Amino acid sequence: MRSMIGYLVCLIVAATIAFTFSPRPASTVASAQLRPDRLQINGMLYLDKRVVAVGERGNILLSDDQGQSWKAAAVKPQRDLTLTALVALEDKSLLAVGHDGWILRSEDEGANWSEVRFDGDIAEPLLGVWSAGGNRVLAFGSFGKFYQSDDDGRTWQAQPLEVDSAHLNGMDGGADGRRMVVGEQGLVLRSDDAGLSWKKLEPFYNGSLFGVVRLTPDRWVTYGMRGHVFVSQNFGQTWEPVKVGNQLPLYGHALLPNGGGLLIVGAGSSVVRLDGNGRLVSATRLPGLGTLTSAVLIGAQRLLVGGSAVCFRGPMTALLRSEVPSE
């Protein structure tokens, strides 16, 4: 009986994966492009007046009215592959990364995108992209994939990283050369020389970490599975857990202005706020929004979150409370 149940579970999981990634008719995709509430959104960026969002099936959406309405960007070629993250560079261009090593570049604030890299033979996803300043950009992802560009993302070179093929999920750093990369199985790498060398930190958590945030040169935050949040006050030498009161995975974040800390979003519409010292301020949920993967601040008091869809916009008053709401 147990074997039969196990087989059935495997079949259900396989069917779900097949449905999720199977091609859809062009008419379905075209209609979905006009309905951001029906698209999985994996990353968002706010460019002063424009919001850019990337997600499933190679969709890139633009909003020039703070998320009230959306239009589709032009992507050439359109490979219908999931896009996972995007970043703005110092030269005002944008980069987006996704499955099959797909990298797109835009020079007109996201209206038009062209392909600069694609690796369909390996067919492994890139999960993040980070600007190191100047012309340098880093892209990273599954099985330790780590690439560097020194020409604003036009060409890319693979970089060696000793991580035993672990997935790399998040990266942050500063102009002083201090950087961190986090990934699965509690992986944390640290560099203090702008990535010339990396040190693998002693494990302090055995689950996946999805994001890392630099608050100051010494103060860092990382977060991931089962609601785990950790804060280091000494550039990763030691880490302390932050008890947020639930076990929902956390997937994305937005920094608050003027050193005000950050918001971390995740499954179950969860939103965790930390202050500038990494202390818990609040842990709450935005009702009925499903899984949240990304968030951007529009001005100082307006929040836009994405995940199952670009699904919430509004004032942040309720999220800036000083108390921790009870569950």
N, C-alpha and C positions, 0 to 999 in steps of 0.2 A: 504493500500500500504506500509506504513512504517513497519507494522508487517511482511509483506511478505519479504521485503528487509532484515529485521533483521534476519528472519529465514534463508534466503539464505546465509547471512554472517556467521551465526553460522555453517551451513552445510559446507561451504568452509573451515572454520577454523578447524572443526572436521576432515574433509577429509585430510587436510594438516598434522595435527598431526598424524593421523593414518598412513599415508604414510611414514612420517619421522621415526616413531618408529616401523613399521611393519618389521618382519623378511624378509631378502633377501636371495635368493638362495646362497648356499655355493660358487658357481662359481663366482657370482657377488662380494661377499665379498673378495674372494681370489684375484681376479683381482684388486680390489680397493686397497688392501694392497700394491701392487706394483706401485700404482699411487697416490702419496701423493697429487697431484693436484686435486684429486677427493674426498679427505677426509676432513671432518670438524676437524680442530685441535683446541683443547681447552687449551693446556698448553705446554710449552717448557722449556728445561733446558740445559745449556751448561756446560759440564764437562771437561774443559781444551781442550780436543781434540774431544770430542764426543758431538753431539746434540741429545737429547732425546725428542720426541714429543708424546703426548697422545691425543686421540680423540674418534670419534664415533666408535661404534661396538667393543669396547675393543681393538682397534688398538693402538700399541705402535711402533713407527718408530725410527730408529737409523741412524745417518749420521756421518761418520768419515772423511768427506771432506768438512766441512763447508756448508752443505746443497746442494751440487752438486748432490748427489745421496743418496738413502735411501734404507734400508732393514727393514724387519719386525722382531720384537723381538718375542720370544717364551713366550706365556702367558698360564699358566695351573692352573685351567681349564679356557678355553675361554668361557665366558658367553655372548659375543656379546652385552655388556652393555656399554653405553657411559662413558668414563673416562674424568674427568673435570680438574684435577690438579695433579701436582707432586712436590716432594721436595727431595733434597739431605741431608743426615744426616751426623753427624760428624764421624760415623764409616764407611763412604764411601758407605753405602747402600742407596737405593732409595725407595721411597714410591709413589704410585699413588692411587688416590681415584676417585670414580665415583658413578653412580646410584645404587640403592638398597644397599646402605651402603658398596659397594664393595671397598676393600682395597687390593692392591697388593704390594709385596716387592721384590726387586732385590738386589743381593749381588755381581753382576758381571758387574757393570756399565750399566745395562739395557738390557743385552743380553737375560736374562731369568728371568721370573717373576712368583711368586707363590702367591696364595691367602692366606691372613691371616684373612680376615673378609668378611662376606656376610650376608645380611639380606633381603632375598627375600620376607618375609612375610610383612614387612612394606613397602618395595619398594619405599623408598624416597632417593633422591640423596644427596651425600656429594659434596660440591661445592669448598672446599679448604682444604689445609693441610699446616701446618707451623711447623718448627723445633724450639723448645725453647732452644736448646743447651743441651749438655750432652746426656742423653738417652731419654729425654722427647720430645714428638711430640703431636700436637693438630690437630684434624680434625673436620670440621664443615660443616653445610649445611642447608637443608630445615627444616622449622618448628622448628628452634632453636636447631637442633641436634649439640651436642658438645661433643667430645670424647677426652680422654687423654690416651697416652701410655707412660710408664716409662721404656720400654725395647726396644727402637728403632723400635717401630711399630709392634712388634710381637703379643702383646695382648693389648686390649683396654677396657676402662671403661667409661661409660657415666658420664658426669659432669653436675650438675645443673646450669642453666643460665636463669635468669628471663627476658625473651624477648617476652613473649606472643606469642610464636610459630612463630615469625618472621624468615624469611630466613636469614641466615648468609652467607655473600658473600666474605669477605676479612678480613685478619688479618696481623698484623706486630708488631714488638717489638724489644727489645734489651736486652743485658745482665744485664742492671741495673734494670730489672723488670718492666719497662714501656711497656705496650702493649695496642693495640686498636683492636677492632672488629667492622666491619661495616656491614650493611645489608639493608633490604627493609624499605621503609617509613622513610628514613633518620636516621635509627638506628645507634648510635655510642656508644660503651661501652669502658670504660677506666679502666685500672688497673695499679697501681704503686707498687704492691707487688707480681709480677710474677704470677698473676692470682688467688691469694688466695681470693681476693674480687674484685668485678666489680662495677663500677658506670655508670649508664645510663646518658649520657649527654643531656642537654636541646636541643630539636630539632632545627636545623637551616635550614633544607631542608626537604620537604615532599615526595621526590622521592627516588627510590632505589639507594644505593651506592654500587658499585661493587668492589672497591679496596681501600686500604689505604697503605700509604708508610711513613716510618719514615726516615726523612732526617738527623735530629739531635735529641737528647733527648727532645728538646722543639718543634722542627719544624716538622710538619706532613702535609701530603697531602691526601685528599680523593677525589674520582671522581665517576661519575655514569651516570644516565640517562640525556638525553637532553643536553649533553655536559657540564654538571656542574662539576666544579673543585673548591675545597675549600682548603685554606691553613690556618693552625694554627701555631702561633709562640709561644704558651704558653701551649703546651701539651693538646690541645683541650678545653681550657677554653673559647676561642673565635675563630671564623672562619671568614675568608674573602673570598668572591668569586673571582675567576679568570675568566675574560671574554675572552673566547677563540674564539668567533666570529661565532660559529655555534651551532646547537642543536642536533648533532649526539651523541648517547650514547657512552660512553667510557668503555672498558672492561678489559684492561690489561696494564702492564707497564714494563719497564726495567730501572734499575738504571744506570746512567752514572758513569764512573770511577772517582776517585779522587775528590769526592764531587761535580761533575759537574752537578748535578740535575737528571732529569729523563725524559724519553719519555713515553707518554701515548697513547695507540692505541685504535681504536674503529670502529664503523660503517662507511661506505662510504670511507674506506681506510684512515681514518683520523689519523693524528699523531700530538700530542701536545707536545712541549718541554718546560719544566720549568728549571730554573737555580737552583743552590744550595740553594738560598734563597726563592725558591718557586715562583719566578716571571716569567711571561710568556716571553719566548724567541721567539717562533714561533708556528704557527698553520697552518698546510698544509695537503695535501693529496697525497698518493702514487697512481698514476692513475691506475684504472682498477683492483684493488685487492679485492674489495668487503669488507665484514666485517672482521676486524682484532680483534682477541681475546688475542693475546700473542705476546711477543717479547723477544729476547735475543740478547745480544751483544757478538760478536765473536772478541776477541781482543779489541782494543780501537776505531776502525774506521769502523767496519763491523756490519751490522744489519741483523737479520733474523726475519721475522714476520710470524705469522700463524693465521689462521681463517678459511675462506672457504677452505683453503688449506695451505700447507707450500709454500708460494707463492712469496716471495721476498727475495733476498739476494743481498747485494751490499754495496758500501761505504756510509758512513753517511754524506758526505760533505754537501749535500743539506739540511740535517736535522739539521746541526749545525750552520746554518746562524744566525746572530745576530738580524735580523729584523723579524717582524711579517708579513708574506705575506698577501696581500690583497685577498679577496675572489673574 
